[in-house]
Amino acid sequence: MIYNGISFLGIFFLVLPGWVFSTNRKRSNWKLVAWGISLQPAFAVLVAKIVGERTAATEVVGFRDVALIPAKTKTLSQIGICALCAVTLACMMTARTAGIFFTDTTILLEK
C-alpha cells in the first residue's frame, strides 16, 4: 500500500514543476494532463508486450538453431554455465546499483 502512495507522490512531483513554472497557471489544461498520465500504464503494457514477444521469438529461434547441432551439446552446456554465472553477476550489480539509490545510506541523498 505504501508503494501506491509513493507512486502518487511521484506523479504529483512530476506535474508540480510544470505548474509552478507555468507563465499562465489558469490556462492549465488539467483534463489533458489527466489523459496523459492515464495513458502511461497503457504504454507500459504495450512496451512490455512487445519486449516479451521479441524475447520469446528470439529464444525459440535460438533453441531451434541449437537443436540442429547435437554434436556440440557438451560445449554448449559448458558455455551455458558460464553465461548463467555472468547473468547472475550482472543482476547482482544491477541490484547493488538500485540499492545505492533506495536505502538510507544512499550516496546521493545524505541525511
LINBEL-V394216 format. One record per pair of residues at least 4 apart in sequence whose C-alpha atoms are under 8 Angstrom apart, sorted by sequence separation. I is the first residue (numbers start at 1). GAP is how many residues later the second one is. D is the distance in whole Angstrom. If there is no record, write none. Layout:
BEGIN
I GAP D
I GAP D
END
This chain:
BEGIN
1 4 7
2 4 6
3 4 6
4 4 6
5 4 6
6 4 6
7 4 6
8 4 6
9 4 6
10 4 6
11 4 6
12 4 6
13 4 7
14 4 8
15 4 7
16 4 6
17 4 6
18 4 6
24 4 7
29 4 6
30 4 6
31 4 6
32 4 6
33 4 6
34 4 6
35 4 6
36 4 7
38 4 8
39 4 6
40 4 6
41 4 6
42 4 6
43 4 6
44 4 6
45 4 6
46 4 6
47 4 6
48 4 6
49 4 6
50 4 6
51 4 6
52 4 6
53 4 6
54 4 6
55 4 6
56 4 6
57 4 6
58 4 6
59 4 6
60 4 6
61 4 6
62 4 6
63 4 6
64 4 7
65 4 7
66 4 7
69 4 8
72 4 6
73 4 6
74 4 6
75 4 6
76 4 6
77 4 6
78 4 7
79 4 6
80 4 6
81 4 6
82 4 6
83 4 6
84 4 6
85 4 6
86 4 6
87 4 6
88 4 6
89 4 6
90 4 6
91 4 6
92 4 6
93 4 6
94 4 6
95 4 6
96 4 6
97 4 7
98 4 6
99 4 6
102 4 7
106 4 6
20 5 8
100 5 7
101 5 6
105 5 7
19 6 6
100 6 5
101 6 8
99 7 8
100 7 7
101 7 7
19 9 8
END
